[in-house]
Every structure is written in structure tokens, then in C-alpha cells.
Amino acid sequence: MDVLRLATAGSVDDGKSTLIGRLLYDTKSITKDKLEAVEASSQRKGLDFVDLSLLTDGLIAEREQGITIDVAHIYFATDTRKYIIADTPGHVEYTRNMITGASNAEASIVLVDARNGVSEQTRRHLFISSLLEIDHVVVAVNKMDLVNYDQATFESIKANVEGLAEKIGFKGELTFIPLAAKYGDNVVTPSENMSWYSGQPLLQYLESIPVHKRDDALPARFHVQAVIRPHSDEYHDFRGYTGKLVSGSLAVGQRVSVLPSLKESAIKAIYAGDKKVEGAHAGESLSIELEDDVDISRGNTLVPVGVPHQQLSQFSAKLTWMDEQPLTAGKTFLLQHGVNRIKAKLNSFAHVIDMNTIEEKGDVREFKLNDIGEVNIKTAKPIFADRYADNPRNGAFILIDEYSNNTVAVGFIL
Amino acid sequence: MSALNLNKFPRELEHEAIYIIREVAAQFERPALLFSGGKDSITLVQLARKAFYPAKVPFPMLHIDTGHNFPETIEFRDWLAKESGMQLIVRYVQDSIDQGKVKEETGKYASRNMLQTVTLLDAIEELKFDACIGGARRDEEKARAKERIFSVRDDFGQWDSKKQRPELFDMLNGKINVGENVRVFPISNWTELDVWNYIREEGMDIPSIYFSHQREIIERDGLYWPTSPYLNTSEDEVPFKATVRFRTVGDMTCTAAVLSEAVTLDKIIEEIREATISERGARIDDKRSEAAMEKRKQVGYF
């Protein structure tokens, strides 16, 4: 059974909770006691409807303020697959949480209120989906019931979003679905009120998205986490390199190079847990034995011999700043790429994005919390990363503050 | 909908959990696996064994024994430690009571659930653990739904939901300051059904109380409580025998039984799929207030 990781962004006003609640209801993923608890809470708050955001806004601060602050994870399963929804806040001040939630998503749902059309929030959500190179974006035009299920309204929003996507440079697949989540129109079942819409309802579309297709087709990149030496009689000479195959596939017998040493050997055995396997795919945790004793340590990468890779020590990247303290040029950090950490310095700023207009602004002196833009970074030793656009699983990094130890930025290599 | 696929475990979740457990071993000096005797922590043991195969698991299990555990749980714990070759460390809530650090609750809802936090924090300090791996899942409860995989606790073991580190892609940042420690949740993304499907596909052993058996119970607040020397009952709470099993395993004083005839994993899975009550619906400790879990987590509970 496969897993589709999905990101949703938006606020209560867009009907996001109603939509998620609908998906949970209609796939029988919410239990009676949880539902009753939400009903009771809604009543206590004096609401005349069941506020499904109470299901997901689990923190005391969120309940106090009636907003989503942090990413919530919601789970449901159909006969086809398991779904993990990272439900993220829509407000601009929580952009970092939105990126956190969306970073593992293969698809995202951008909600648009049919009455209001494209908003600043729509622009930001689409921009972040594009930044993360999410392959499948569903533009859910919700509250169609409040515009009399009018096709022209839907078409005009569609045209606007398509124009926006082109401006942003979004490269994935855009799918538009007119919805009335409150009544279930086009959520799980086709809408009788919108016979002019010939596409799939939301769930049916989600069921059809291929999973991990892109990661599997890319060149193999195996990030080494540790070396296993059992020192037991039975496994006296065993030396297993544990790690994650972040992209591509590997097979027993294949020749691999170790980065950075460039030493070569052939794969003798691959273990998935305690079982030997002949081949492995993107996303799997493995333990690999090589034919030769090669010096390999944590943070190294194994790649197939003959497949190009790049070595970087000074590079441009898109960066999202996530700390309260502004980022200034010359500051040093620990840069983590995969499991590898290296000292790095922020050389210079190229531009920052104005989130209201999605325009680039030059002459930048600092990045404030939630700023997204382009920077230049220098590392103390080379890293073996791909361009994010070529291989997202090997093209992103985080910056860790050396004093607070906090994760303060995420970067996408250009 | 057919039942075929829903009863298959998504292997991707196992790969994710093994990756996380290996990161713990690599990033921390003194990790421990928090073992409760429940199916989630038994699953963690299975995953840890696979993560380091064919070597031994490079960290111990830590069990905080409240003294109110089901005897079956303790028996299973000792068996699993032996079978897995993992070191087992036990610390007792009774010791914290004897030292005057905590006071036993009184009344008919008295339990040692809150008390074990103190024993746990003391054990972390005594044994200098910098990372504790736990079996909490995000689908269990709404405060847990917001928790990161690597969750930093301050000097006092407290969780600050507003100061959580962003967690991007699969890159885990376990760097901490002296005195801080990290709680790690490798099966964050598993649901109750995922755990059961995994147990079945892996052919794992679990304590016998998860399966249907005859037991003496009382009925209170619409739930079935197992009788034990630790449960304070009133005169009108007359014990009776019933065929039950436990869906979640905590202390005998705060875990309710469900009426069930399920004697096999297949039957248990079928039952869970049809259940209209959530797993923690049978946990009396969660029912104290709407934010009961977040409040306990703030002071260091799992």
C-alpha cells in the first residue's frame, strides 16, 4: 500500500477545515467519540455549526485565538492508499510552518473562495508550491454554492490562477476543481449542481496521482548515516553502510563511487532491515555491503559509477529565513545537507521576493522572518548536492544556528 | 470498499522509522528507548532491531514502572529484553513516592499516571540520557498531532509548543544545549491500524491482554475497568466477569477494557476497522480536560 503526502494551506474562512472534515467523514476516518467531542466544544463556544477546525487545532494557543498556528498531521486511508495531510496555517506570519508542512508533500491543495477569487493568500500558496517543486497542485475553488454554482465564475478564477502560475514559473500539473465542501459537492462524489464540470471529484483525482514517480526515475543518491560493525563471531567481517536511498534505484552487483573520496567498489549485498534484497528504490532505508574495504563515513554519498554528480563549495540558492533574528551577510552557520553537516557562511543577498506582488526586490541588506529570496553561500568543504530543480531529494539544505542550535533557514540549491 | 488493501501495511513508514532511529544513534551520545509494554513501544523495539541488524541495538530500553502495570506486561517486558538482547533499565514510581518527591493520588480516580513524569525526568537526569525514543503517534490525540519527530525539551523536561523547530524534508536537527534533551517519535506518522497491520505482517509477539480473555471488571462512567488491588471502588460497583481485551495498555487504574471476542490479530484488525470509538477513548487519563494531553506534555510527560 502506498502513501500520498498532501499539503493543505488556508484559513478557516476558506472552508479548509470543512473540506478536510468532509474527506474524513466520507472515508469513515473519524470516530464517533472524536466527532462528539468536537460537537460539544462547538456548542460550548456558542457556535451554531460543528467547527471541524477544533479537530485539528489541537494547541491551547490555537483554541484561544481561533487560528491554526502550527502544522497538524491528519491521516486517512482509502482502499487505494494511505493519505498523510500536513494541514498548515494560511497567515503570512506562519509561512515557515507552511513550508515545513509542505516540504514532504507530493501534492498540495490550494483553496480559493469562489466569492473572492485570487487573493494574496492564493498567490503565496501557489508560490510556495512552486518553490518546493510540488508536482501536483489542486486549486480547489470552494464555496461554489454561494455563487450559484456558476461556471463563468469558476472559469474566470481558473484563468487568473493560470496566469499567476505562468508568472511564478510553476512547472507542475495544475488541476482545477469546483467544490462546495459544506455539502460535499465534488469532494468524494460528483456534484449534481455542476453538471458543466466534467473532471474528477477531489478524492478521485488524489487517488490517481502517481507516488514517488519522479524520485525513482532520478540518478541514485545514497546518503550514508553510519557504519555497522557487529563484531560478533557470526558476522566477524560484516561492514554495512546504513543510510537512505534518497533518489533513484540500486542493485546488487552495481558499481558505485564514494563521494567525496571518489573510491569505487561494487555492491555485494543490500539489506532492507534484516532481509537481503536484490534491488532498492527511492526513499528506502538500507544497509549496503561493498566488495572492497573502502573508507566511508557518515555524511558520505554513494552514487553509481559513470553517472554525473556535482561538487559545490560556493553556490546560489533560494532561501527561506525562519528565525526571529534577521539574517545578515557574513553570518556563519552549520549547513546540513542530508545528514552531512558543514560550516557555511552567507556571502551575499541577490534579491528578496515581495510576497504581495511576487516581484523580486534587489538591494537587500537582511532577511527578516519568513522572507524568501536568493542568496550566495560558501561552505568550508564541498558538498555533493544536485540543483533542487533537478533532484529535490538531494538539492535542499537547512541552516542551523551555532549558538541557539535552532533550525533557522531552508535552502534550495540553484 | 474492499478490505484487501486497507489491511496492508505501507512499508514506506517502516523505512521512515528506521531512518529516524539510525539518526538518533548517530546524533546523540546516550539515547534510550522508552518502553511502556504497549504495542507501540514493542513496535519500536522491532524497528530498532532491524535498523542495526546484524549488530545489537546500541541503546537500552528504559521502563518507568508505576507498580500498577498489568502483570502480563511486566512478564512480556522481561521476555522481550532477553529475546532482543537489549539492556533493560527499570526505574520505579514507588521510589519517587518513598523519597517524598510525589504524592499518591487519592479517591476513586486515583492513578499513578501523572506521577510517572517525575520518575522519568529523574531517570533521564540520573542516566544522562540526551534522547528518548517514544512510541507516540500523531493520530492518537490532537496535541500529539502537532509534535515534531525530534522534539526538544528544556532543562525541566518541558515542551514548548510555540518554540518547535521547523522540520524540513527528512533533515533532522538534534543539536541541543547542555541539560536539554530530545524526545524522538519514529512512528509519528503511523495510525493504530498501521501498527496492527505491521504486527501481523511481521509475526510479532505481543502481551496476551491485547487478545480476548475472561476478566473481572466493574462498570464506571460507561467504561469497563479491570479490578485490581490498585483500583479504589465503591460498594455499588459490583465486580463481574466478562470476555474482554485491551486496545491500549497503560496502568491497570487508567486503562479500560473493551468487550471483545477477538482472539487473533485478524479479528483485532477487523474490530478496529469497525470501531466507532477512538483508541484513546478508553484512556481515562485523557478525559480530565480538553487539553489534558498538552498540559501533561508541557511538564514532561510523553
Interface residues (C-beta under 8 A of the other chain):
Chain A: M1 D2 V3 T31 K32 D33 K34 A37 S41 L55 T56 D57 G58 L59 I60 A61 R63 I69 D70 V71 A72 H73 I74 Y75 A77 T78 D79 T80 R81 K82 I84 R96 N97 I99 T100 S103 N104 Q225 A226 I228 R229 P230 H231 S232 E234 Y235 F238 G240 T242 G243 K244 V246 Y271 A272 G273 D274 G283 E284 S285 S287 R298 M322 L334 Q336 H337 G338 V339 R393 A396 F397 I398 I400 N405 N406 T407 V410
Chain B: M1 S2 L4 N5 L6 K8 F9 P10 E12 L13 E14 H15 E16 I18 Y19 R22 E23 A25 A26 R49 K50 A51 F52 Y53 P54 A55 K56 R138 D139 E141 K142 A143 R144 A145 K146 S161 K162 Q164 R165 P166 E167 L168 F169 D170 M171 N173 K175 I176 N177 S188 N189 T191 L193 D194 A275 T276 I277 S278 G281 E290 A291 E294 K295
